[in-house]
Amino acid sequence: MASTLPQDRRPVVISGPSGVGKGTLFKRLFDAHKDCFALSVSHTTRKPRAGEAHGVDYYYVSPEEFEALVQADGFVEHAKFGSNRYGTSKQTIADQTAKGRVVVLDIEMEGVKQIKKSGIEARYVFIKPPSFEELERRLRGRGTEDEESIVKRLNQAKLELEYADTPGVHDIIIVNDDVEKAYKKLEEFIYKPLA
């Protein structure tokens, strides 16, 4: 497929539990379709980690700046994890859309609920693990987190998987048991012609 934009230009909201492989899938989409998609860069109050860049990984802002955006209704969704806040700004989506790109949002369950309430027209994709045991294996296999963090992520994953079973929440649920197959399903869904 050449780098053509999909007929449906609405933002694509991709959600799913931590460790399910969302990043792998949308990176393939971006590589296969150069200049068609843009990942929405979130705002956060957390400090940059080594190798992260402002405007690339996140927009790093002070708690005061973040709160000012909340008060100005500047986010389509925002949440707090630990002591840090994260949010997707309406302006970021508008800027990328104006550049002719389809915006891809990597968002967790609470964010999905907020976007659904925001009135923004979007398409919703949920990436599901083949099994809960496999998800746990992948999370532990990353070797990037301590036991407490893994347990938190697995508890959150249970909630996300239950929410995904709610009829009508997502337009498509893709089981990521084989990256090739999962990617093909994602690409076919995004490039499905408008009826």
PyRosetta script that sets phi, psi and omega in degrees:
from pyrosetta import init, pose_from_sequence

init()
pose = pose_from_sequence("MASTLPQDRRPVVISGPSGVGKGTLFKRLFDAHKDCFALSVSHTTRKPRAGEAHGVDYYYVSPEEFEALVQADGFVEHAKFGSNRYGTSKQTIADQTAKGRVVVLDIEMEGVKQIKKSGIEARYVFIKPPSFEELERRLRGRGTEDEESIVKRLNQAKLELEYADTPGVHDIIIVNDDVEKAYKKLEEFIYKPLA")
pose.set_psi(1, 128.3)
pose.set_omega(1, 177.5)
pose.set_phi(2, -71.3)
pose.set_psi(2, 170.3)
pose.set_omega(2, 179.4)
pose.set_phi(3, -76.8)
pose.set_psi(3, 79.0)
pose.set_omega(3, 175.9)
pose.set_phi(4, -113.1)
pose.set_psi(4, 148.9)
pose.set_omega(4, 178.6)
pose.set_phi(5, -74.3)
pose.set_psi(5, 147.7)
pose.set_omega(5, 174.6)
pose.set_phi(6, -66.8)
pose.set_psi(6, 154.9)
pose.set_omega(6, 178.1)
pose.set_phi(7, -64.3)
pose.set_psi(7, -36.9)
pose.set_omega(7, 179.9)
pose.set_phi(8, -88.7)
pose.set_psi(8, 111.2)
pose.set_omega(8, -173.8)
pose.set_phi(9, -95.9)
pose.set_psi(9, 6.7)
pose.set_omega(9, 180.0)
pose.set_phi(10, -63.7)
pose.set_psi(10, 149.8)
pose.set_omega(10, 175.7)
pose.set_phi(11, -56.3)
pose.set_psi(11, 148.7)
pose.set_omega(11, 178.7)
pose.set_phi(12, -109.8)
pose.set_psi(12, 118.4)
pose.set_omega(12, 179.7)
pose.set_phi(13, -97.3)
pose.set_psi(13, 116.0)
pose.set_omega(13, 179.6)
pose.set_phi(14, -108.7)
pose.set_psi(14, 122.7)
pose.set_omega(14, 177.9)
pose.set_phi(15, -130.9)
pose.set_psi(15, 169.3)
pose.set_omega(15, -178.9)
pose.set_phi(16, 155.7)
pose.set_psi(16, 160.7)
pose.set_omega(16, -176.0)
pose.set_phi(17, -65.0)
pose.set_psi(17, 154.8)
pose.set_omega(17, 177.5)
pose.set_phi(18, -56.5)
pose.set_psi(18, 133.1)
pose.set_omega(18, 178.3)
pose.set_phi(19, 90.9)
pose.set_psi(19, 1.0)
pose.set_omega(19, -176.0)
pose.set_phi(20, -82.0)
pose.set_psi(20, -15.6)
pose.set_omega(20, 177.6)
pose.set_phi(21, 104.1)
pose.set_psi(21, 21.4)
pose.set_omega(21, 179.6)
pose.set_phi(22, -59.6)
pose.set_psi(22, -47.3)
pose.set_omega(22, -177.5)
pose.set_phi(23, -58.3)
pose.set_psi(23, -43.7)
pose.set_omega(23, 179.0)
pose.set_phi(24, -58.4)
pose.set_psi(24, -42.7)
pose.set_omega(24, -177.2)
pose.set_phi(25, -69.5)
pose.set_psi(25, -46.3)
pose.set_omega(25, -178.4)
pose.set_phi(26, -75.2)
pose.set_psi(26, -24.1)
pose.set_omega(26, 174.2)
pose.set_phi(27, -64.5)
pose.set_psi(27, -39.5)
pose.set_omega(27, 177.8)
pose.set_phi(28, -63.8)
pose.set_psi(28, -40.3)
pose.set_omega(28, 178.4)
pose.set_phi(29, -61.0)
pose.set_psi(29, -45.5)
pose.set_omega(29, -178.7)
pose.set_phi(30, -65.6)
pose.set_psi(30, -39.4)
pose.set_omega(30, -179.6)
pose.set_phi(31, -69.0)
pose.set_psi(31, -37.1)
pose.set_omega(31, -177.4)
pose.set_phi(32, -76.2)
pose.set_psi(32, -25.8)
pose.set_omega(32, -175.6)
pose.set_phi(33, -130.0)
pose.set_psi(33, 73.7)
pose.set_omega(33, -177.1)
pose.set_phi(34, -54.6)
pose.set_psi(34, 137.3)
pose.set_omega(34, 174.2)
pose.set_phi(35, 63.4)
pose.set_psi(35, 15.0)
pose.set_omega(35, 178.2)
pose.set_phi(36, -98.6)
pose.set_psi(36, -29.1)
pose.set_omega(36, -173.2)
pose.set_phi(37, -123.6)
pose.set_psi(37, 156.6)
pose.set_omega(37, 174.2)
pose.set_phi(38, -138.9)
pose.set_psi(38, 132.9)
pose.set_omega(38, 176.6)
pose.set_phi(39, -81.3)
pose.set_psi(39, 130.1)
pose.set_omega(39, 178.9)
pose.set_phi(40, -68.9)
pose.set_psi(40, 123.6)
pose.set_omega(40, 179.1)
pose.set_phi(41, -89.2)
pose.set_psi(41, 122.9)
pose.set_omega(41, -177.1)
pose.set_phi(42, -83.2)
pose.set_psi(42, 158.4)
pose.set_omega(42, 170.8)
pose.set_phi(43, -90.5)
pose.set_psi(43, 145.3)
pose.set_omega(43, 175.5)
pose.set_phi(44, -147.1)
pose.set_psi(44, 154.2)
pose.set_omega(44, 175.8)
pose.set_phi(45, -94.7)
pose.set_psi(45, -3.3)
pose.set_omega(45, 179.8)
pose.set_phi(46, -78.7)
pose.set_psi(46, 158.7)
pose.set_omega(46, 179.9)
pose.set_phi(47, -77.2)
pose.set_psi(47, 148.2)
pose.set_omega(47, 177.8)
pose.set_phi(48, -61.9)
pose.set_psi(48, 143.7)
pose.set_omega(48, 173.7)
pose.set_phi(49, -89.2)
pose.set_psi(49, 167.5)
pose.set_omega(49, 179.6)
pose.set_phi(50, -55.0)
pose.set_psi(50, 130.3)
pose.set_omega(50, 177.3)
pose.set_phi(51, 87.0)
pose.set_psi(51, -6.9)
pose.set_omega(51, 178.8)
pose.set_phi(52, -87.4)
pose.set_psi(52, 149.0)
pose.set_omega(52, -178.8)
pose.set_phi(53, -126.4)
pose.set_psi(53, 142.3)
pose.set_omega(53, 176.9)
pose.set_phi(54, -62.1)
pose.set_psi(54, 130.9)
pose.set_omega(54, 178.8)
pose.set_phi(55, 85.4)
pose.set_psi(55, -9.7)
pose.set_omega(55, 178.3)
pose.set_phi(56, -108.5)
pose.set_psi(56, -59.5)
pose.set_omega(56, 179.1)
pose.set_phi(57, -84.6)
pose.set_psi(57, -46.5)
pose.set_omega(57, 178.9)
pose.set_phi(58, -153.2)
pose.set_psi(58, 165.3)
pose.set_omega(58, 164.2)
pose.set_phi(59, -97.8)
pose.set_psi(59, 113.0)
pose.set_omega(59, -177.1)
pose.set_phi(60, -87.3)
pose.set_psi(60, 118.6)
pose.set_omega(60, -177.6)
pose.set_phi(61, -129.6)
pose.set_psi(61, 162.1)
pose.set_omega(61, 177.5)
pose.set_phi(62, -76.4)
pose.set_psi(62, 159.2)
pose.set_omega(62, 176.4)
pose.set_phi(63, -55.2)
pose.set_psi(63, -34.6)
pose.set_omega(63, -179.7)
pose.set_phi(64, -67.4)
pose.set_psi(64, -43.2)
pose.set_omega(64, 178.9)
pose.set_phi(65, -64.0)
pose.set_psi(65, -40.5)
pose.set_omega(65, -179.8)
pose.set_phi(66, -62.3)
pose.set_psi(66, -48.5)
pose.set_omega(66, -178.5)
pose.set_phi(67, -61.8)
pose.set_psi(67, -37.1)
pose.set_omega(67, 178.6)
pose.set_phi(68, -62.2)
pose.set_psi(68, -39.2)
pose.set_omega(68, 177.5)
pose.set_phi(69, -67.1)
pose.set_psi(69, -38.8)
pose.set_omega(69, 177.4)
pose.set_phi(70, -60.8)
pose.set_psi(70, -47.9)
pose.set_omega(70, -178.6)
pose.set_phi(71, -62.9)
pose.set_psi(71, -32.5)
pose.set_omega(71, -179.0)
pose.set_phi(72, -85.4)
pose.set_psi(72, 6.1)
pose.set_omega(72, -178.4)
pose.set_phi(73, 58.7)
pose.set_psi(73, 40.8)
pose.set_omega(73, -175.8)
pose.set_phi(74, -88.1)
pose.set_psi(74, -6.1)
pose.set_omega(74, -178.0)
pose.set_phi(75, -111.0)
pose.set_psi(75, 143.6)
pose.set_omega(75, 170.0)
pose.set_phi(76, -81.8)
pose.set_psi(76, -26.7)
pose.set_omega(76, 175.2)
pose.set_phi(77, -158.4)
pose.set_psi(77, 148.7)
pose.set_omega(77, 173.7)
pose.set_phi(78, -153.0)
pose.set_psi(78, 154.2)
pose.set_omega(78, -176.5)
pose.set_phi(79, -153.4)
pose.set_psi(79, 168.2)
pose.set_omega(79, 178.4)
pose.set_phi(80, -120.1)
pose.set_psi(80, 129.7)
pose.set_omega(80, 175.0)
pose.set_phi(81, -123.8)
pose.set_psi(81, 120.9)
pose.set_omega(81, -175.6)
pose.set_phi(82, 61.5)
pose.set_psi(82, -128.7)
pose.set_omega(82, -179.5)
pose.set_phi(83, -100.6)
pose.set_psi(83, 5.8)
pose.set_omega(83, -178.1)
pose.set_phi(84, -108.2)
pose.set_psi(84, 153.0)
pose.set_omega(84, 178.8)
pose.set_phi(85, -112.8)
pose.set_psi(85, 148.3)
pose.set_omega(85, -179.3)
pose.set_phi(86, -135.5)
pose.set_psi(86, 144.2)
pose.set_omega(86, 178.8)
pose.set_phi(87, -156.8)
pose.set_psi(87, 153.7)
pose.set_omega(87, 176.6)
pose.set_phi(88, -106.5)
pose.set_psi(88, 117.4)
pose.set_omega(88, -175.6)
pose.set_phi(89, -83.6)
pose.set_psi(89, 142.7)
pose.set_omega(89, 177.8)
pose.set_phi(90, -61.1)
pose.set_psi(90, -37.5)
pose.set_omega(90, -178.0)
pose.set_phi(91, -63.0)
pose.set_psi(91, -40.8)
pose.set_omega(91, 179.4)
pose.set_phi(92, -59.0)
pose.set_psi(92, -44.8)
pose.set_omega(92, 179.7)
pose.set_phi(93, -64.5)
pose.set_psi(93, -45.2)
pose.set_omega(93, -179.8)
pose.set_phi(94, -61.7)
pose.set_psi(94, -42.4)
pose.set_omega(94, -178.8)
pose.set_phi(95, -61.8)
pose.set_psi(95, -45.7)
pose.set_omega(95, -178.5)
pose.set_phi(96, -69.2)
pose.set_psi(96, -38.6)
pose.set_omega(96, 178.6)
pose.set_phi(97, -63.3)
pose.set_psi(97, -40.7)
pose.set_omega(97, 179.2)
pose.set_phi(98, -63.0)
pose.set_psi(98, -27.9)
pose.set_omega(98, 178.1)
pose.set_phi(99, -80.7)
pose.set_psi(99, 1.8)
pose.set_omega(99, 178.6)
pose.set_phi(100, 83.4)
pose.set_psi(100, 20.1)
pose.set_omega(100, 179.4)
pose.set_phi(101, -106.0)
pose.set_psi(101, 152.0)
pose.set_omega(101, 173.4)
pose.set_phi(102, -90.2)
pose.set_psi(102, 124.3)
pose.set_omega(102, -176.4)
pose.set_phi(103, -82.8)
pose.set_psi(103, 132.9)
pose.set_omega(103, 176.3)
pose.set_phi(104, -110.3)
pose.set_psi(104, 127.0)
pose.set_omega(104, 179.4)
pose.set_phi(105, -113.9)
pose.set_psi(105, 125.8)
pose.set_omega(105, 177.0)
pose.set_phi(106, -100.0)
pose.set_psi(106, 102.7)
pose.set_omega(106, -168.4)
pose.set_phi(107, -135.2)
pose.set_psi(107, 146.8)
pose.set_omega(107, 178.0)
pose.set_phi(108, -87.6)
pose.set_psi(108, 177.0)
pose.set_omega(108, -170.6)
pose.set_phi(109, -52.3)
pose.set_psi(109, -46.3)
pose.set_omega(109, -178.8)
pose.set_phi(110, -62.4)
pose.set_psi(110, -37.6)
pose.set_omega(110, 177.8)
pose.set_phi(111, -64.4)
pose.set_psi(111, -40.0)
pose.set_omega(111, 177.9)
pose.set_phi(112, -59.8)
pose.set_psi(112, -44.7)
pose.set_omega(112, -179.7)
pose.set_phi(113, -60.8)
pose.set_psi(113, -42.1)
pose.set_omega(113, -178.9)
pose.set_phi(114, -67.5)
pose.set_psi(114, -41.1)
pose.set_omega(114, -179.6)
pose.set_phi(115, -64.7)
pose.set_psi(115, -39.2)
pose.set_omega(115, 178.1)
pose.set_phi(116, -59.9)
pose.set_psi(116, -36.6)
pose.set_omega(116, 179.5)
pose.set_phi(117, -77.5)
pose.set_psi(117, -23.0)
pose.set_omega(117, -172.2)
pose.set_phi(118, -72.0)
pose.set_psi(118, -16.3)
pose.set_omega(118, -179.3)
pose.set_phi(119, 85.5)
pose.set_psi(119, -0.5)
pose.set_omega(119, 177.5)
pose.set_phi(120, -71.9)
pose.set_psi(120, 131.3)
pose.set_omega(120, 177.7)
pose.set_phi(121, -74.1)
pose.set_psi(121, 121.4)
pose.set_omega(121, 180.0)
pose.set_phi(122, -148.8)
pose.set_psi(122, 167.2)
pose.set_omega(122, 173.8)
pose.set_phi(123, -112.0)
pose.set_psi(123, 140.9)
pose.set_omega(123, -172.3)
pose.set_phi(124, -116.6)
pose.set_psi(124, 124.0)
pose.set_omega(124, 179.7)
pose.set_phi(125, -120.3)
pose.set_psi(125, 132.2)
pose.set_omega(125, 175.3)
pose.set_phi(126, -114.9)
pose.set_psi(126, 127.8)
pose.set_omega(126, 177.0)
pose.set_phi(127, -99.7)
pose.set_psi(127, 122.2)
pose.set_omega(127, -173.7)
pose.set_phi(128, -112.2)
pose.set_psi(128, 142.3)
pose.set_omega(128, 174.9)
pose.set_phi(129, -75.4)
pose.set_psi(129, 156.3)
pose.set_omega(129, 177.7)
pose.set_phi(130, -59.7)
pose.set_psi(130, -32.8)
pose.set_omega(130, 177.3)
pose.set_phi(131, -159.5)
pose.set_psi(131, 162.6)
pose.set_omega(131, 178.7)
pose.set_phi(132, -65.0)
pose.set_psi(132, -37.2)
pose.set_omega(132, -179.6)
pose.set_phi(133, -63.1)
pose.set_psi(133, -40.7)
pose.set_omega(133, 179.6)
pose.set_phi(134, -65.7)
pose.set_psi(134, -38.7)
pose.set_omega(134, 178.0)
pose.set_phi(135, -62.0)
pose.set_psi(135, -44.4)
pose.set_omega(135, 179.1)
pose.set_phi(136, -62.0)
pose.set_psi(136, -41.1)
pose.set_omega(136, 178.8)
pose.set_phi(137, -60.7)
pose.set_psi(137, -44.9)
pose.set_omega(137, 180.0)
pose.set_phi(138, -63.4)
pose.set_psi(138, -44.0)
pose.set_omega(138, -179.8)
pose.set_phi(139, -62.3)
pose.set_psi(139, -44.0)
pose.set_omega(139, -179.9)
pose.set_phi(140, -69.0)
pose.set_psi(140, -33.4)
pose.set_omega(140, -178.5)
pose.set_phi(141, -67.9)
pose.set_psi(141, -22.7)
pose.set_omega(141, 179.6)
pose.set_phi(142, -67.4)
pose.set_psi(142, -29.7)
pose.set_omega(142, 177.7)
pose.set_phi(143, 64.2)
pose.set_psi(143, 22.0)
pose.set_omega(143, -176.5)
pose.set_phi(144, -104.3)
pose.set_psi(144, -4.0)
pose.set_omega(144, -173.5)
pose.set_phi(145, -135.4)
pose.set_psi(145, 153.4)
pose.set_omega(145, 177.8)
pose.set_phi(146, -81.9)
pose.set_psi(146, 171.6)
pose.set_omega(146, -175.5)
pose.set_phi(147, -58.0)
pose.set_psi(147, -42.9)
pose.set_omega(147, -178.8)
pose.set_phi(148, -60.1)
pose.set_psi(148, -43.5)
pose.set_omega(148, -179.9)
pose.set_phi(149, -65.8)
pose.set_psi(149, -40.9)
pose.set_omega(149, 179.4)
pose.set_phi(150, -63.5)
pose.set_psi(150, -44.7)
pose.set_omega(150, 179.3)
pose.set_phi(151, -60.7)
pose.set_psi(151, -42.7)
pose.set_omega(151, 177.9)
pose.set_phi(152, -60.4)
pose.set_psi(152, -46.0)
pose.set_omega(152, -178.7)
pose.set_phi(153, -64.1)
pose.set_psi(153, -38.5)
pose.set_omega(153, 179.5)
pose.set_phi(154, -69.1)
pose.set_psi(154, -38.3)
pose.set_omega(154, 176.7)
pose.set_phi(155, -64.2)
pose.set_psi(155, -41.7)
pose.set_omega(155, 177.7)
pose.set_phi(156, -63.7)
pose.set_psi(156, -40.5)
pose.set_omega(156, -179.8)
pose.set_phi(157, -59.5)
pose.set_psi(157, -40.8)
pose.set_omega(157, 178.6)
pose.set_phi(158, -57.9)
pose.set_psi(158, -44.5)
pose.set_omega(158, 179.6)
pose.set_phi(159, -64.1)
pose.set_psi(159, -42.7)
pose.set_omega(159, -178.3)
pose.set_phi(160, -65.3)
pose.set_psi(160, -40.1)
pose.set_omega(160, -179.8)
pose.set_phi(161, -67.5)
pose.set_psi(161, -37.4)
pose.set_omega(161, 176.5)
pose.set_phi(162, -65.2)
pose.set_psi(162, -44.3)
pose.set_omega(162, -179.6)
pose.set_phi(163, -62.3)
pose.set_psi(163, -38.5)
pose.set_omega(163, -179.0)
pose.set_phi(164, -62.9)
pose.set_psi(164, -26.0)
pose.set_omega(164, 179.7)
pose.set_phi(165, -77.5)
pose.set_psi(165, -8.1)
pose.set_omega(165, 177.6)
pose.set_phi(166, -67.6)
pose.set_psi(166, 122.4)
pose.set_omega(166, -178.8)
pose.set_phi(167, -58.8)
pose.set_psi(167, 136.4)
pose.set_omega(167, 174.0)
pose.set_phi(168, 84.4)
pose.set_psi(168, -2.7)
pose.set_omega(168, -179.0)
pose.set_phi(169, -73.4)
pose.set_psi(169, -44.1)
pose.set_omega(169, -178.7)
pose.set_phi(170, -114.4)
pose.set_psi(170, 149.8)
pose.set_omega(170, 177.2)
pose.set_phi(171, -76.9)
pose.set_psi(171, -29.8)
pose.set_omega(171, 179.0)
pose.set_phi(172, -152.7)
pose.set_psi(172, 143.8)
pose.set_omega(172, 173.8)
pose.set_phi(173, -116.9)
pose.set_psi(173, 124.3)
pose.set_omega(173, -178.1)
pose.set_phi(174, -114.5)
pose.set_psi(174, 123.7)
pose.set_omega(174, 177.0)
pose.set_phi(175, -85.6)
pose.set_psi(175, 121.3)
pose.set_omega(175, -178.6)
pose.set_phi(176, -92.7)
pose.set_psi(176, 74.6)
pose.set_omega(176, 176.1)
pose.set_phi(177, -100.1)
pose.set_psi(177, -18.1)
pose.set_omega(177, 178.6)
pose.set_phi(178, -144.2)
pose.set_psi(178, 116.6)
pose.set_omega(178, -173.9)
pose.set_phi(179, -56.8)
pose.set_psi(179, -41.5)
pose.set_omega(179, -179.7)
pose.set_phi(180, -59.2)
pose.set_psi(180, -50.9)
pose.set_omega(180, -178.1)
pose.set_phi(181, -64.5)
pose.set_psi(181, -43.4)
pose.set_omega(181, -178.6)
pose.set_phi(182, -62.6)
pose.set_psi(182, -42.7)
pose.set_omega(182, 179.8)
pose.set_phi(183, -63.5)
pose.set_psi(183, -44.0)
pose.set_omega(183, 179.5)
pose.set_phi(184, -57.9)
pose.set_psi(184, -43.3)
pose.set_omega(184, 179.4)
pose.set_phi(185, -63.4)
pose.set_psi(185, -42.2)
pose.set_omega(185, 179.7)
pose.set_phi(186, -63.1)
pose.set_psi(186, -47.4)
pose.set_omega(186, -178.6)
pose.set_phi(187, -63.3)
pose.set_psi(187, -44.1)
pose.set_omega(187, 178.5)
pose.set_phi(188, -61.4)
pose.set_psi(188, -40.3)
pose.set_omega(188, 179.3)
pose.set_phi(189, -64.3)
pose.set_psi(189, -47.8)
pose.set_omega(189, -177.5)
pose.set_phi(190, -65.5)
pose.set_psi(190, -35.4)
pose.set_omega(190, -176.9)
pose.set_phi(191, -96.3)
pose.set_psi(191, 10.3)
pose.set_omega(191, 178.7)
pose.set_phi(192, -60.0)
pose.set_psi(192, 128.0)
pose.set_omega(192, -179.1)
pose.set_phi(193, -63.0)
pose.set_psi(193, 148.0)
pose.set_omega(193, 175.9)
pose.set_phi(194, -68.9)
pose.set_psi(194, 136.7)
pose.set_omega(194, -177.3)
pose.set_phi(195, -69.7)
pose.dump_pdb("model.pdb")
